[in-house]
Amino acid sequence: MKKFIITTDTTSDLPDEYVKKHDLRVVPLYYSFDDEVYGDKKQLEPKDFYNKMRAGSMPTTMAVNPKNAKDIFISLLDQGYDILHIAFSSALSGSCSVTATVARDLCEEIPGANIIVIDSLCASLGEGLLVHKAVKLKEAGKSMNDIADWLEKNKLNLCHIFTVDDLHHLHRGGRVSKTTAIIGTLINVKPVLHVDNEGRLVPLNNVRGRKKALLSLVEHMDKRLAGYRDKNDTVFISHGDSLEDAEYVASLVRERFGIEDILINYVSPTIGSHSGPGTIALFFMGNSR
């Protein structure tokens, strides 16, 4: 079996230590504050990023740069690797399309090149959890094609449930109307959303108050587990600089479902630019999204 390597995007939100431990390669997405571009080697610390947003500075985001993706892929192909790339949801970014085009062109140009691009239809640590599943299958000795088949068959069982603390960021991204953002903020409404089968952000319900919103994440998880109730060996939680709330949700998951292996990390700038500080997202395998 030819050696292969798993690649993904920065939007998978996996910790650096996880990336290094499992020998992953990450294709960067970029963002900017006040005409200064960040991503790849130049990064803001997560707290600095979210503090800038809290202070009123609004970032803009960019998709994967085709040249960067090409350079990364060529470097790996030159080392003799096949490549399995797990991409950010095509419904939320053009990055998947860019990467797929680069992969197709390289496979046509380079004899023997083999690159598979998976549209994860996932975001943040939902994408990261799908990468984690691929890593586990690779470590179990599965081939790249077998893993790609598993990802395609199971990616719609990867559930995303999340809440945001400030509706105005969702308004900026076109997810809620200006009126909804203003009125919702005045009456302390917190939306609970999910990622649907097309990889889009879709509202589920609204609740009054932050604590009820966090509890609602776990309630929605309970409804979706069905046949996966005993199959979740790990759960991922991402947050927009709100670690205490993330740990609270983790404690609820442990208490209710007995799942001890929980990975917590920041929502990356590309996604955090649209969800804002205080976002809490819960990711797990379920019967349906």
PyMOL commands that set and color helices and strands:
alter all, ss='L'
color gray80, all
select helices_A, chain A and resi 10-12+16-21+46-54+66-78+95-109+125-139+144-157+167-172+178-186+210-228+243-257+269-275
alter helices_A, ss='H'
color red, helices_A
select strands_A, chain A and resi 4-9+25-27+30-33+36-38+60-62+82-87+115-119+158-163+189-195+201-208+235-239+262-266+280-285
alter strands_A, ss='S'
color yellow, strands_A
deselect
rebuild
show_as cartoon
